[in-house]
Amino acid sequence: PVHRVEPVHGGKRVIVHFTGVLCFHVFDENSRLEDAGGEEREPDVLALHKNSTLITWLKESTVLHLLEPGAWLHYSVLTANEYYHVITETQPSVLVAP
């Protein structure tokens, strides 16, 4: 599946295009305060998570790792109203919208 998220960064609309998506969660922006859990997240609109608790949970609690046994990446996109979590096997492409 392909997912497209369009946050605004520095006054410009940015299109983040994900392919190879294994898991896609959307939360209220305030949930990021509860979600930290000591996890390292790059401080930007689009961030790669290190030591992802979501990846750990997916591998321990689902059979997804049996169906898609690759190296997984956990990205998050923070917008004004939503907090997107994306588990994918590939890096997203980022474009500045006209």
N, C-alpha and C positions, 0 to 999 in steps of 0.2 A: 504494500500500500504506500501511497504518497500522501504526505501531509504538508500543508503550507500554513505558516503562521506569519502574521504581519504586524510586528510591534513597531513602535516609534522610538527612534534612538537619535538623540542630538537634534531633534526637530525634523528628522527625515524618517519617512516610512521605510522599513527594511523588510524584505521578504526572505524568510528562512524556509528552505525547501528540503524536506526530509524524504529519503527513500529507504527501503529496507527496514521499515518500522516494525518492531516486534511488540511494542507496548506504547500506548499513548494515553496519558492522563491529563485532565484539565482540572485545576483547582482554583478556588477563589484566591486572589492575590494575598490576602491576609494569612492563608495557610502556610506560606513560606516561613513565617515566624515560628510556627509549631514544628515545621518539617526539618529544621536544621540538624538536630541530632548529632552534632559534632562532625558532620560531613563537610568535606572541603568543596567549595564551589567558587569558581572564578567570579570576580565581582563585575559582571557585565550583563547586558540584556540577554545575550546568548552565552551559556556557560556549560563547560564540561565538568561533570562531577567526578571526583576522585573518591575511591572507597565507597561506592554507591550502596546505600542500604536498600534501595529499590531493586537493584540487580541481585543482591544477596537474597532478598525476599523472594523474587521471581524464581531463582534457582532452587531455593529450599522448599517452596510452597506450591510450585506449579510444575507441569511437565514440559514447559516451553523449552528448557535447555536440552531436552531429549529430541525435540523437533528441529531446533535451531542451535546446534552446538558450536557456535563461533565465538569470536571475541566481541563482546557487547560493549557499547558506549552509552553512557547516560548523559543526555543533554537536558538543560532546562532553558525555557524562554520566559522571561519575566516582562509582562506588559502592565499597563496601568490597572487593569481589572482582573487579569488571569495569570496563572502560573502553570505553564505547560511542562510536563515531564515526558521525555521521549527516550525510549530504549531502541537503539538501532545498531546495525553492524557497519554503517558507513557515516562519514562526516557529512553534515548538511552543507548545502550551497547557500550563500548569503548574497543577496542583491539589494542595492539601494534603489527603491522605487522612484520613478520619475515624478 
